[in-house]
Each structure stands twice: as structure tokens, then as C-alpha cells.
């Protein structure tokens, strides 16, 4: 079968790879109908995530048709249209039982790497390096889905493929940021990043009762999309002082909840941007935390900061003093999708959550390297490129 493979830093190619085979009785094989680019993939492509090997199939946000099921699969049958959670959970361990699915004890079979990096291993994620389980990714014609009864979800009738696709990762990631960030009715929420995850976090905050939601980015087309499709206020951080602007819009107090949806390659203005880039290139720090820093400084006293963007290791100049002395709550997580996906599919079906507008481009699998070029460099207004492996 054909698949999009990582061949080295900034090098992708569509290759012939072996078709997936059933390995466990709880597996299903999914024929991929649609998959999409994701900002966290750019960290892989740029060489910032360890344990990638030439020939690894990337991609983790996808939807398709079940074509084969293991004997212990109870909730799916051949022919089902399903959206698959990007993180794999076994459904049985303590973390899965407590709705912390991305921390599953049993899905990541390469636990030694992340134990050494972070103290404990998280769960496995499709197409995201051997440190995160070594599973083949979704930019392929077929994918093996482990623990399918817990990670694949039927798509409601009437919900189109593209709208349902973003329930795989973007929508539950954004919703988690608002939910675990503690958004309450009447809150003012600030979101750093107007990509798919940032927009979904903003919409989630609104649906959870936030009185005002303010999103921060620098690309005019993304800011316009956020205003039009999400209904949030926006700030272009290249045109103003974000902290001062947020204080002005909140009567001097600052946002109640700040959600960072940018990650380890954050851009900022001024000398801080050059400093972070040099440190990252020299591997003196693994991540550029500009958006997290700004969120910590901007958040009101006693407020909450939630980190949704993907980070890999250590950062420099983290404002620990501000965090402690302002009495902030800082949280972060990879996406506990199984906790949210069924509810989100119902909201999409009911028209409460719009996701289809995120798909600004669509192309066949053979054009996937071009899709990532458009996505990485924000060409032609690309927010997300949907890849169709079946043509």
C-alpha cells in the first residue's frame, strides 16, 4: 500500500509499505477515508521529536471504514464508518479507568525512551515516533487500530467525513484545554494560537459558558476565520502588546483562563524570538516556550493556564516566580480523546460545533508532501490540509 513516510529532517516521501496485519484479538483494520495534517507533525518533520526512523509512516488524525475485526472486538463490525482517537488507550488500566486515556499504561510498548525523558511513559499515539509506541500513522491506505473498542467511534448519520475527521484529535484537544483549564460561566478566556486546536479550544470555552473569548495569532486569514466561524475576539500579536491589550479588555484584571495552543516552535516578536531559536538549534533547550511565557504573565492572579501545545523536553527562562507568586494553576496534557469524542460527535451532529471550515485544502495521498509544505509555511491560507489516501 502507499503511505507518507518520514525520511529525515524536512524530508517526506510517499512510499510503498507493507499492508498492516492483525496482531491482537482486539485490533481492527481501518481503510482510511480521510486524514489531516497537524501542527504537532511539524515537530516530527523538523527533527525535534526523538526516535524517528527513516520510513516511519506519519499522521494521527483520521477517519475510515472498518474492513477487518479481531475476534474480541465487540463494538465494531466490517463496514462501520469510524473516527479514530489519535491516542491509544487499553480501556483497562488505572489511567483509562479514570478518563486519563493518553496516559495509558499498556498501549506504549516502547516505554523506556519516555521513562528516561519524563520519569513515566505516556500512552501510544499513531505515527508519532518510536518513543510514543512506534505505531504506523494515518497518512496511509490502511491502519491497524489496537484496542479498537475503546479508540474507534461510529460517526453519526448525517455528519460528513470532513466534519467528523476533526473529532479524531483537534476538537477533543481543544475541548480538553477549556474543560481541564477550568472554564466556568462568565469567565474571560484567552487562547494563544488560531490554528485548528486553538479555534476548537475557543469554541469549547464558549459552549462551557465563557463570557468572552480572545484569540491571539499573527496570520490575518486565521484571525479572520476565528472571528467568522468561532465568534471569538482576536488580537494580532505583531501589532500590539498582548499583555497590555488583555489587561485593557478585562478591566485591568487579566483573563481567568489562558490556553496555550501553539507548542514547541512558538514564534514571537523582538529579541526573545531569536534567543529561543538559537537555543533550540543548539539543543541548549528543546522547545521554544514564548506562548507559555506570555500566557503565564498575562493570566490574572489566581487564574489557570493550560498547555495544549506539544512540548518535548526542557525550556529556558520559564517564569516560575510569576507562576508561584500570582497563585496560578498550571496544567497540561496530551489529548484524552476517548473522554470527549462521543460527546463532540453529538455536538457536531446537532450543529453546535462547526469543524468543516478547518479543512482549507484537500488532496490525494500522492500530494501529501505538498500538503505539508503548504501547511508548514502557511501558504495559500492553509489551516489544515485533508489527505485522501483512496484518491
HELIX and SHEET records of a PDB file:
HELIX    1   1 UNK A   39  UNK A   45  1                                   7    
HELIX    2   2 UNK A   94  UNK A   97  1                                   4    
HELIX    3   3 UNK A  101  UNK A  103  5                                   3    
HELIX    4   4 UNK A  111  UNK A  118  1                                   8    
HELIX    5   5 UNK A  130  UNK A  132  5                                   3    
HELIX    6   6 UNK A  148  UNK A  151  1                                   4    
HELIX    7   7 UNK A  161  UNK A  165  1                                   5    
HELIX    8   8 UNK A  170  UNK A  180  1                                  11    
HELIX    9   9 UNK A  196  UNK A  207  1                                  12    
HELIX   10  10 UNK A  220  UNK A  225  1                                   6    
HELIX   11  11 UNK A  226  UNK A  230  3                                   5    
HELIX   12  12 UNK A  242  UNK A  249  1                                   8    
HELIX   13  13 UNK A  271  UNK A  281  1                                  11    
HELIX   14  14 UNK A  290  UNK A  298  1                                   9    
HELIX   15  15 UNK A  320  UNK A  325  1                                   6    
HELIX   16  16 UNK A  337  UNK A  349  1                                  13    
HELIX   17  17 UNK A  356  UNK A  358  5                                   3    
HELIX   18  18 UNK A  365  UNK A  367  5                                   3    
HELIX   19  19 UNK A  368  UNK A  376  1                                   9    
HELIX   20  20 UNK A  379  UNK A  381  5                                   3    
SHEET    1   A 3 UNK A  11  UNK A  16  0                                        
SHEET    2   A 3 UNK A   2  UNK A   8 -1                                        
SHEET    3   A 3 UNK A  56  UNK A  57 -1                                        
SHEET    1   B 5 UNK A 142  UNK A 145  0                                        
SHEET    2   B 5 UNK A  28  UNK A  36 -1                                        
SHEET    3   B 5 UNK A  62  UNK A  69 -1                                        
SHEET    4   B 5 UNK A  81  UNK A  84 -1                                        
SHEET    5   B 5 UNK A 152  UNK A 154 -1                                        
SHEET    1   C 4 UNK A 142  UNK A 145  0                                        
SHEET    2   C 4 UNK A  28  UNK A  36 -1                                        
SHEET    3   C 4 UNK A 384  UNK A 388 -1                                        
SHEET    4   C 4 UNK A 359  UNK A 364  1                                        
SHEET    1   D 2 UNK A  87  UNK A  88  0                                        
SHEET    2   D 2 UNK A 124  UNK A 125 -1                                        
SHEET    1   E 6 UNK A 233  UNK A 236  0                                        
SHEET    2   E 6 UNK A 212  UNK A 217  1                                        
SHEET    3   E 6 UNK A 188  UNK A 192  1                                        
SHEET    4   E 6 UNK A 257  UNK A 260  1                                        
SHEET    5   E 6 UNK A 304  UNK A 307  1                                        
SHEET    6   E 6 UNK A 329  UNK A 332  1                                        
END                                                                             
